[in-house]
């Protein structure tokens, strides 16, 4: 898979479902497991590095709040997909889960001192893509091949979204996300604490995102 494809996986729009409250200091909770604000901050910083690099090539810049919402969405999707795979006993093709060494080298050349964080997030994104393909194959009964990987991933994504109520997915109110993972007109920025988050420390703005 090309670096461009991996980058697109990082910022692909994934609709999510959520309800209820979360633990203080958590960006989201999946089946009682906390996704911390620290993890969200690191992931959002990488997304901003990627979008900033794309902007240098003519792509439109994305604002800080939008990138953070997307990062939260993707982290939740990753957790739920893994649970679906484990509980259904689905086999994930190992050849689809790892970034090629050549791509890792390209990332390191492109991102310098930030490369370790970027590689970590790209690997998580690649793992999610492979899991969604496997879930989609299980849902549809189709055998994965290069021509249908994306359609299978889309089918897997829908199956994972349908499983959200089972795993009691919740987002921090300060993210400004509604129960389908879309902006709900709330605060929408992690720099301003929401209800129950008054003691949270405002994070610094990530590199490459507009305010």
Secondary structure, 3 states (H helix, E strand, C coil): CCHHHHHHHHCCCCCCCCCCCCCCCEEEEECCEEEEHHHHHHHHHHHHHHHHHHHHCCCCCCEHHHHHHHHHHHHHHHHHHHHHHHHHCCCCCHHHCCCCHHHHHHHHHHHHHHHHHHHHHHHHHHHHHHHHHHHHHHHHCCCCCCCCHHHHHHHHHHHHHHCHHHHCCEECHHHCECCCCCECCCCCCCCCCCCCCCCCCCCCCCCCCEC
